[in-house]
């Protein structure tokens, strides 16, 4: 009996041991892949978890406007979050417009200057971000200033929304989101200048001008309209208000006026005029130009609807008026060039679309659909004749038609608010002249001051003839491909007119 009990105990012990071995075997199989991992890599797992925790804590502590999430989400908080998300999306669309400007300008200019143009359009957003962060945002929206200029909270140093004229979240946007959206607009104004002065301006001169425009001139005139400044209330008993919803004048005309002054001071490109008559200098890649136009068209759905500064039902209305104006401008631009020159010109289709977009920007929020379409249609007609005027009559060489698109149609679109929209036509005209005069004055000061500092704002004749890609950047956009041999792409000799108006040398 004793031996039988002993045997049972031994069998149970063996069984338990066998089960333990099985478990240990399975455990070893699970761990076997990790045996090949060095021990110091395994030690990184808890370290990584610690870093993530500290990082999250630091990010929260660094945010001067950290938002506390309420235990019970109310409608106002949810609306505030939706507003924030929508404006971030709109900001990205507007920032992506820099790609559109880069493609458009590069395609409409000659291949020997492609690197220079792409470089300007890329760096300008970086420069605008720094200048607007340091000074521009405060000059434009700082609540501690006067009617002429805003003040306070430089370098986004204030965590109080009131410093920048904002309501606390969720009634208002967070400071960071407001800045992101507005800096995209500031960069657009500087990018407009790039096209009009293309193919003959010094790279460093353009960079300095971009810093001054986005950090000083544009924010000051913008403060007058959007920051509660001079043009927000004026006229008889302060009853007038300059209406520019998304920036036909504040952004586009400002960039256009600065471009006009720069192009006039620089003078035309070598070979542009022969015996006083303009010579065609075709762009090298209309595929890029068309792509740029489409990118800009899409980006404008952030530019205009985003200017609502909230996720309201009105953003869809704004999107439709924007699209109608662009479509109408493209159609009339094509038809006008077809009738005028005998052939439908793709570049005028492109400029007609952009003219419609610029024109509707001021009144897209409340203009009736028929008014939006008519505004864009007139813009498409204006841009065709405006390009011819500046080219043949004013003798101002604008390689991409930036002055005609942004200045002429910025003025037209702002006036259209008083015709088809709810604005006062007299107040609109006063605002256009005030901002235009200030921008022209500041641009002259900037260009001549820069010329004195860098020894002229225009490249030398040999560098212009060979292309700015080599002279300014030491590289080519189409290395290994057959290149044009002259500024006109026809002959290998120096083109006529090289001793003409050279601008600031």
Secondary structure as a PSIPRED ss2 file (coil, helix, strand):
# PSIPRED VFORMAT (PSIPRED V4.0)

   1 X C   1.000  0.000  0.000
   2 X H   0.000  1.000  0.000
   3 X H   0.000  1.000  0.000
   4 X H   0.000  1.000  0.000
   5 X H   0.000  1.000  0.000
   6 X H   0.000  1.000  0.000
   7 X H   0.000  1.000  0.000
   8 X H   0.000  1.000  0.000
   9 X H   0.000  1.000  0.000
  10 X H   0.000  1.000  0.000
  11 X H   0.000  1.000  0.000
  12 X H   0.000  1.000  0.000
  13 X H   0.000  1.000  0.000
  14 X H   0.000  1.000  0.000
  15 X H   0.000  1.000  0.000
  16 X H   0.000  1.000  0.000
  17 X H   0.000  1.000  0.000
  18 X H   0.000  1.000  0.000
  19 X H   0.000  1.000  0.000
  20 X H   0.000  1.000  0.000
  21 X H   0.000  1.000  0.000
  22 X H   0.000  1.000  0.000
  23 X H   0.000  1.000  0.000
  24 X H   0.000  1.000  0.000
  25 X H   0.000  1.000  0.000
  26 X H   0.000  1.000  0.000
  27 X H   0.000  1.000  0.000
  28 X H   0.000  1.000  0.000
  29 X H   0.000  1.000  0.000
  30 X H   0.000  1.000  0.000
  31 X H   0.000  1.000  0.000
  32 X H   0.000  1.000  0.000
  33 X H   0.000  1.000  0.000
  34 X H   0.000  1.000  0.000
  35 X H   0.000  1.000  0.000
  36 X H   0.000  1.000  0.000
  37 X C   1.000  0.000  0.000
  38 X C   1.000  0.000  0.000
  39 X H   0.000  1.000  0.000
  40 X H   0.000  1.000  0.000
  41 X H   0.000  1.000  0.000
  42 X H   0.000  1.000  0.000
  43 X H   0.000  1.000  0.000
  44 X H   0.000  1.000  0.000
  45 X H   0.000  1.000  0.000
  46 X H   0.000  1.000  0.000
  47 X H   0.000  1.000  0.000
  48 X H   0.000  1.000  0.000
  49 X H   0.000  1.000  0.000
  50 X H   0.000  1.000  0.000
  51 X H   0.000  1.000  0.000
  52 X H   0.000  1.000  0.000
  53 X H   0.000  1.000  0.000
  54 X H   0.000  1.000  0.000
  55 X H   0.000  1.000  0.000
  56 X H   0.000  1.000  0.000
  57 X H   0.000  1.000  0.000
  58 X H   0.000  1.000  0.000
  59 X H   0.000  1.000  0.000
  60 X H   0.000  1.000  0.000
  61 X H   0.000  1.000  0.000
  62 X H   0.000  1.000  0.000
  63 X C   1.000  0.000  0.000
  64 X C   1.000  0.000  0.000
  65 X C   1.000  0.000  0.000
  66 X C   1.000  0.000  0.000
  67 X C   1.000  0.000  0.000
  68 X C   1.000  0.000  0.000
  69 X C   1.000  0.000  0.000
  70 X C   1.000  0.000  0.000
  71 X C   1.000  0.000  0.000
  72 X C   1.000  0.000  0.000
  73 X C   1.000  0.000  0.000
  74 X C   1.000  0.000  0.000
  75 X H   0.000  1.000  0.000
  76 X H   0.000  1.000  0.000
  77 X H   0.000  1.000  0.000
  78 X H   0.000  1.000  0.000
  79 X H   0.000  1.000  0.000
  80 X H   0.000  1.000  0.000
  81 X H   0.000  1.000  0.000
  82 X H   0.000  1.000  0.000
  83 X H   0.000  1.000  0.000
  84 X H   0.000  1.000  0.000
  85 X H   0.000  1.000  0.000
  86 X H   0.000  1.000  0.000
  87 X H   0.000  1.000  0.000
  88 X H   0.000  1.000  0.000
  89 X H   0.000  1.000  0.000
  90 X H   0.000  1.000  0.000
  91 X H   0.000  1.000  0.000
  92 X H   0.000  1.000  0.000
  93 X H   0.000  1.000  0.000
  94 X H   0.000  1.000  0.000
  95 X H   0.000  1.000  0.000
  96 X H   0.000  1.000  0.000
  97 X H   0.000  1.000  0.000
  98 X H   0.000  1.000  0.000
  99 X H   0.000  1.000  0.000
 100 X H   0.000  1.000  0.000
 101 X H   0.000  1.000  0.000
 102 X H   0.000  1.000  0.000
 103 X H   0.000  1.000  0.000
 104 X H   0.000  1.000  0.000
 105 X H   0.000  1.000  0.000
 106 X H   0.000  1.000  0.000
 107 X H   0.000  1.000  0.000
 108 X H   0.000  1.000  0.000
 109 X C   1.000  0.000  0.000
 110 X C   1.000  0.000  0.000
 111 X H   0.000  1.000  0.000
 112 X H   0.000  1.000  0.000
 113 X H   0.000  1.000  0.000
 114 X H   0.000  1.000  0.000
 115 X H   0.000  1.000  0.000
 116 X H   0.000  1.000  0.000
 117 X H   0.000  1.000  0.000
 118 X H   0.000  1.000  0.000
 119 X H   0.000  1.000  0.000
 120 X H   0.000  1.000  0.000
 121 X H   0.000  1.000  0.000
 122 X H   0.000  1.000  0.000
 123 X H   0.000  1.000  0.000
 124 X H   0.000  1.000  0.000
 125 X H   0.000  1.000  0.000
 126 X H   0.000  1.000  0.000
 127 X H   0.000  1.000  0.000
 128 X H   0.000  1.000  0.000
 129 X H   0.000  1.000  0.000
 130 X H   0.000  1.000  0.000
 131 X H   0.000  1.000  0.000
 132 X H   0.000  1.000  0.000
 133 X H   0.000  1.000  0.000
 134 X H   0.000  1.000  0.000
 135 X H   0.000  1.000  0.000
 136 X H   0.000  1.000  0.000
 137 X H   0.000  1.000  0.000
 138 X H   0.000  1.000  0.000
 139 X H   0.000  1.000  0.000
 140 X H   0.000  1.000  0.000
 141 X H   0.000  1.000  0.000
 142 X C   1.000  0.000  0.000
 143 X E   0.000  0.000  1.000
 144 X C   1.000  0.000  0.000
 145 X C   1.000  0.000  0.000
 146 X C   1.000  0.000  0.000
 147 X C   1.000  0.000  0.000
 148 X C   1.000  0.000  0.000
 149 X C   1.000  0.000  0.000
 150 X C   1.000  0.000  0.000
 151 X E   0.000  0.000  1.000
 152 X C   1.000  0.000  0.000
 153 X C   1.000  0.000  0.000
 154 X H   0.000  1.000  0.000
 155 X H   0.000  1.000  0.000
 156 X H   0.000  1.000  0.000
 157 X C   1.000  0.000  0.000
 158 X C   1.000  0.000  0.000
 159 X C   1.000  0.000  0.000
 160 X C   1.000  0.000  0.000
 161 X H   0.000  1.000  0.000
 162 X H   0.000  1.000  0.000
 163 X H   0.000  1.000  0.000
 164 X H   0.000  1.000  0.000
 165 X C   1.000  0.000  0.000
 166 X C   1.000  0.000  0.000
 167 X C   1.000  0.000  0.000
 168 X C   1.000  0.000  0.000
 169 X C   1.000  0.000  0.000
 170 X C   1.000  0.000  0.000
 171 X C   1.000  0.000  0.000
 172 X C   1.000  0.000  0.000
 173 X C   1.000  0.000  0.000
 174 X C   1.000  0.000  0.000
 175 X H   0.000  1.000  0.000
 176 X H   0.000  1.000  0.000
 177 X H   0.000  1.000  0.000
 178 X H   0.000  1.000  0.000
 179 X H   0.000  1.000  0.000
 180 X H   0.000  1.000  0.000
 181 X H   0.000  1.000  0.000
 182 X H   0.000  1.000  0.000
 183 X H   0.000  1.000  0.000
 184 X H   0.000  1.000  0.000
 185 X H   0.000  1.000  0.000
 186 X H   0.000  1.000  0.000
 187 X H   0.000  1.000  0.000
 188 X H   0.000  1.000  0.000
 189 X H   0.000  1.000  0.000
 190 X H   0.000  1.000  0.000
 191 X H   0.000  1.000  0.000
 192 X H   0.000  1.000  0.000
 193 X H   0.000  1.000  0.000
 194 X H   0.000  1.000  0.000
 195 X H   0.000  1.000  0.000
 196 X H   0.000  1.000  0.000
 197 X C   1.000  0.000  0.000
 198 X C   1.000  0.000  0.000
 199 X C   1.000  0.000  0.000
 200 X C   1.000  0.000  0.000
 201 X E   0.000  0.000  1.000
 202 X C   1.000  0.000  0.000
 203 X H   0.000  1.000  0.000
 204 X H   0.000  1.000  0.000
 205 X H   0.000  1.000  0.000
 206 X H   0.000  1.000  0.000
 207 X H   0.000  1.000  0.000
 208 X H   0.000  1.000  0.000
 209 X H   0.000  1.000  0.000
 210 X H   0.000  1.000  0.000
 211 X H   0.000  1.000  0.000
 212 X H   0.000  1.000  0.000
 213 X H   0.000  1.000  0.000
 214 X H   0.000  1.000  0.000
 215 X H   0.000  1.000  0.000
 216 X H   0.000  1.000  0.000
 217 X H   0.000  1.000  0.000
 218 X H   0.000  1.000  0.000
 219 X H   0.000  1.000  0.000
 220 X H   0.000  1.000  0.000
 221 X H   0.000  1.000  0.000
 222 X H   0.000  1.000  0.000
 223 X H   0.000  1.000  0.000
 224 X H   0.000  1.000  0.000
 225 X H   0.000  1.000  0.000
 226 X H   0.000  1.000  0.000
 227 X C   1.000  0.000  0.000
 228 X C   1.000  0.000  0.000
 229 X C   1.000  0.000  0.000
 230 X H   0.000  1.000  0.000
 231 X H   0.000  1.000  0.000
 232 X H   0.000  1.000  0.000
 233 X C   1.000  0.000  0.000
 234 X E   0.000  0.000  1.000
 235 X C   1.000  0.000  0.000
 236 X H   0.000  1.000  0.000
 237 X H   0.000  1.000  0.000
 238 X H   0.000  1.000  0.000
 239 X C   1.000  0.000  0.000
 240 X E   0.000  0.000  1.000
 241 X C   1.000  0.000  0.000
 242 X C   1.000  0.000  0.000
 243 X C   1.000  0.000  0.000
 244 X C   1.000  0.000  0.000
 245 X C   1.000  0.000  0.000
 246 X C   1.000  0.000  0.000
 247 X C   1.000  0.000  0.000
 248 X H   0.000  1.000  0.000
 249 X H   0.000  1.000  0.000
 250 X H   0.000  1.000  0.000
 251 X H   0.000  1.000  0.000
 252 X H   0.000  1.000  0.000
 253 X H   0.000  1.000  0.000
 254 X H   0.000  1.000  0.000
 255 X H   0.000  1.000  0.000
 256 X H   0.000  1.000  0.000
 257 X H   0.000  1.000  0.000
 258 X H   0.000  1.000  0.000
 259 X H   0.000  1.000  0.000
 260 X H   0.000  1.000  0.000
 261 X H   0.000  1.000  0.000
 262 X H   0.000  1.000  0.000
 263 X H   0.000  1.000  0.000
 264 X H   0.000  1.000  0.000
 265 X H   0.000  1.000  0.000
 266 X H   0.000  1.000  0.000
 267 X C   1.000  0.000  0.000
 268 X C   1.000  0.000  0.000
 269 X C   1.000  0.000  0.000
 270 X C   1.000  0.000  0.000
 271 X C   1.000  0.000  0.000
 272 X C   1.000  0.000  0.000
 273 X E   0.000  0.000  1.000
 274 X E   0.000  0.000  1.000
 275 X C   1.000  0.000  0.000
 276 X C   1.000  0.000  0.000
 277 X E   0.000  0.000  1.000
 278 X E   0.000  0.000  1.000
 279 X C   1.000  0.000  0.000
 280 X C   1.000  0.000  0.000
 281 X C   1.000  0.000  0.000
 282 X C   1.000  0.000  0.000
 283 X C   1.000  0.000  0.000
 284 X C   1.000  0.000  0.000
 285 X C   1.000  0.000  0.000
 286 X H   0.000  1.000  0.000
 287 X H   0.000  1.000  0.000
 288 X H   0.000  1.000  0.000
 289 X H   0.000  1.000  0.000
 290 X H   0.000  1.000  0.000
 291 X H   0.000  1.000  0.000
 292 X H   0.000  1.000  0.000
 293 X H   0.000  1.000  0.000
 294 X H   0.000  1.000  0.000
 295 X H   0.000  1.000  0.000
 296 X H   0.000  1.000  0.000
 297 X H   0.000  1.000  0.000
 298 X H   0.000  1.000  0.000
 299 X H   0.000  1.000  0.000
 300 X H   0.000  1.000  0.000
 301 X H   0.000  1.000  0.000
 302 X H   0.000  1.000  0.000
 303 X H   0.000  1.000  0.000
 304 X C   1.000  0.000  0.000
 305 X H   0.000  1.000  0.000
 306 X H   0.000  1.000  0.000
 307 X H   0.000  1.000  0.000
 308 X H   0.000  1.000  0.000
 309 X C   1.000  0.000  0.000
 310 X C   1.000  0.000  0.000
 311 X C   1.000  0.000  0.000
 312 X C   1.000  0.000  0.000
 313 X C   1.000  0.000  0.000
 314 X H   0.000  1.000  0.000
 315 X H   0.000  1.000  0.000
 316 X H   0.000  1.000  0.000
 317 X H   0.000  1.000  0.000
 318 X H   0.000  1.000  0.000
 319 X H   0.000  1.000  0.000
 320 X H   0.000  1.000  0.000
 321 X H   0.000  1.000  0.000
 322 X H   0.000  1.000  0.000
 323 X H   0.000  1.000  0.000
 324 X H   0.000  1.000  0.000
 325 X H   0.000  1.000  0.000
 326 X H   0.000  1.000  0.000
 327 X H   0.000  1.000  0.000
 328 X H   0.000  1.000  0.000
 329 X H   0.000  1.000  0.000
 330 X H   0.000  1.000  0.000
 331 X H   0.000  1.000  0.000
 332 X H   0.000  1.000  0.000
 333 X H   0.000  1.000  0.000
 334 X H   0.000  1.000  0.000
 335 X H   0.000  1.000  0.000
 336 X H   0.000  1.000  0.000
 337 X H   0.000  1.000  0.000
 338 X H   0.000  1.000  0.000
 339 X H   0.000  1.000  0.000
 340 X H   0.000  1.000  0.000
 341 X H   0.000  1.000  0.000
 342 X C   1.000  0.000  0.000
 343 X C   1.000  0.000  0.000
 344 X C   1.000  0.000  0.000
 345 X C   1.000  0.000  0.000
 346 X H   0.000  1.000  0.000
 347 X H   0.000  1.000  0.000
 348 X H   0.000  1.000  0.000
 349 X H   0.000  1.000  0.000
 350 X H   0.000  1.000  0.000
 351 X H   0.000  1.000  0.000
 352 X H   0.000  1.000  0.000
 353 X H   0.000  1.000  0.000
 354 X H   0.000  1.000  0.000
 355 X H   0.000  1.000  0.000
 356 X H   0.000  1.000  0.000
 357 X H   0.000  1.000  0.000
 358 X H   0.000  1.000  0.000
 359 X H   0.000  1.000  0.000
 360 X H   0.000  1.000  0.000
 361 X C   1.000  0.000  0.000
 362 X C   1.000  0.000  0.000
 363 X C   1.000  0.000  0.000
 364 X C   1.000  0.000  0.000
 365 X C   1.000  0.000  0.000
 366 X C   1.000  0.000  0.000
 367 X C   1.000  0.000  0.000
 368 X C   1.000  0.000  0.000
 369 X H   0.000  1.000  0.000
 370 X H   0.000  1.000  0.000
 371 X H   0.000  1.000  0.000
 372 X H   0.000  1.000  0.000
 373 X H   0.000  1.000  0.000
 374 X H   0.000  1.000  0.000
 375 X H   0.000  1.000  0.000
 376 X H   0.000  1.000  0.000
 377 X H   0.000  1.000  0.000
 378 X H   0.000  1.000  0.000
 379 X H   0.000  1.000  0.000
 380 X H   0.000  1.000  0.000
 381 X H   0.000  1.000  0.000
 382 X H   0.000  1.000  0.000
 383 X H   0.000  1.000  0.000
 384 X H   0.000  1.000  0.000
 385 X H   0.000  1.000  0.000
 386 X H   0.000  1.000  0.000
 387 X H   0.000  1.000  0.000
 388 X H   0.000  1.000  0.000
 389 X H   0.000  1.000  0.000
 390 X H   0.000  1.000  0.000
 391 X H   0.000  1.000  0.000
 392 X H   0.000  1.000  0.000
 393 X H   0.000  1.000  0.000
 394 X C   1.000  0.000  0.000
 395 X C   1.000  0.000  0.000
 396 X C   1.000  0.000  0.000
 397 X C   1.000  0.000  0.000
 398 X C   1.000  0.000  0.000
 399 X C   1.000  0.000  0.000
 400 X C   1.000  0.000  0.000
 401 X C   1.000  0.000  0.000
 402 X H   0.000  1.000  0.000
 403 X H   0.000  1.000  0.000
 404 X H   0.000  1.000  0.000
 405 X H   0.000  1.000  0.000
 406 X H   0.000  1.000  0.000
 407 X H   0.000  1.000  0.000
 408 X H   0.000  1.000  0.000
 409 X H   0.000  1.000  0.000
 410 X H   0.000  1.000  0.000
 411 X H   0.000  1.000  0.000
 412 X H   0.000  1.000  0.000
 413 X H   0.000  1.000  0.000
 414 X H   0.000  1.000  0.000
 415 X H   0.000  1.000  0.000
 416 X H   0.000  1.000  0.000
 417 X H   0.000  1.000  0.000
 418 X H   0.000  1.000  0.000
 419 X H   0.000  1.000  0.000
 420 X C   1.000  0.000  0.000
 421 X C   1.000  0.000  0.000
 422 X C   1.000  0.000  0.000
 423 X C   1.000  0.000  0.000
 424 X C   1.000  0.000  0.000
 425 X H   0.000  1.000  0.000
 426 X H   0.000  1.000  0.000
 427 X H   0.000  1.000  0.000
 428 X H   0.000  1.000  0.000
 429 X H   0.000  1.000  0.000
 430 X H   0.000  1.000  0.000
 431 X H   0.000  1.000  0.000
 432 X H   0.000  1.000  0.000
 433 X H   0.000  1.000  0.000
 434 X H   0.000  1.000  0.000
 435 X H   0.000  1.000  0.000
 436 X H   0.000  1.000  0.000
 437 X H   0.000  1.000  0.000
 438 X H   0.000  1.000  0.000
 439 X H   0.000  1.000  0.000
 440 X H   0.000  1.000  0.000
 441 X H   0.000  1.000  0.000
 442 X H   0.000  1.000  0.000
 443 X H   0.000  1.000  0.000
 444 X H   0.000  1.000  0.000
 445 X H   0.000  1.000  0.000
 446 X H   0.000  1.000  0.000
 447 X H   0.000  1.000  0.000
 448 X H   0.000  1.000  0.000
 449 X H   0.000  1.000  0.000
 450 X H   0.000  1.000  0.000
 451 X H   0.000  1.000  0.000
 452 X H   0.000  1.000  0.000
 453 X H   0.000  1.000  0.000
 454 X H   0.000  1.000  0.000
 455 X C   1.000  0.000  0.000
 456 X C   1.000  0.000  0.000
 457 X C   1.000  0.000  0.000
 458 X E   0.000  0.000  1.000
 459 X C   1.000  0.000  0.000
 460 X C   1.000  0.000  0.000
 461 X H   0.000  1.000  0.000
 462 X H   0.000  1.000  0.000
 463 X H   0.000  1.000  0.000
 464 X H   0.000  1.000  0.000
 465 X H   0.000  1.000  0.000
 466 X H   0.000  1.000  0.000
 467 X C   1.000  0.000  0.000
 468 X H   0.000  1.000  0.000
 469 X H   0.000  1.000  0.000
 470 X H   0.000  1.000  0.000
 471 X H   0.000  1.000  0.000
 472 X H   0.000  1.000  0.000
 473 X H   0.000  1.000  0.000
 474 X C   1.000  0.000  0.000
 475 X C   1.000  0.000  0.000
 476 X C   1.000  0.000  0.000
 477 X C   1.000  0.000  0.000
 478 X C   1.000  0.000  0.000
 479 X C   1.000  0.000  0.000
 480 X C   1.000  0.000  0.000
 481 X C   1.000  0.000  0.000
 482 X C   1.000  0.000  0.000
 483 X C   1.000  0.000  0.000
 484 X C   1.000  0.000  0.000
 485 X C   1.000  0.000  0.000
 486 X C   1.000  0.000  0.000
 487 X C   1.000  0.000  0.000
 488 X C   1.000  0.000  0.000
 489 X C   1.000  0.000  0.000
 490 X C   1.000  0.000  0.000
 491 X C   1.000  0.000  0.000
 492 X C   1.000  0.000  0.000
 493 X C   1.000  0.000  0.000
 494 X C   1.000  0.000  0.000
 495 X C   1.000  0.000  0.000
 496 X C   1.000  0.000  0.000
 497 X C   1.000  0.000  0.000
 498 X C   1.000  0.000  0.000
 499 X C   1.000  0.000  0.000
 500 X C   1.000  0.000  0.000
 501 X C   1.000  0.000  0.000
 502 X C   1.000  0.000  0.000
 503 X C   1.000  0.000  0.000
 504 X C   1.000  0.000  0.000
 505 X C   1.000  0.000  0.000
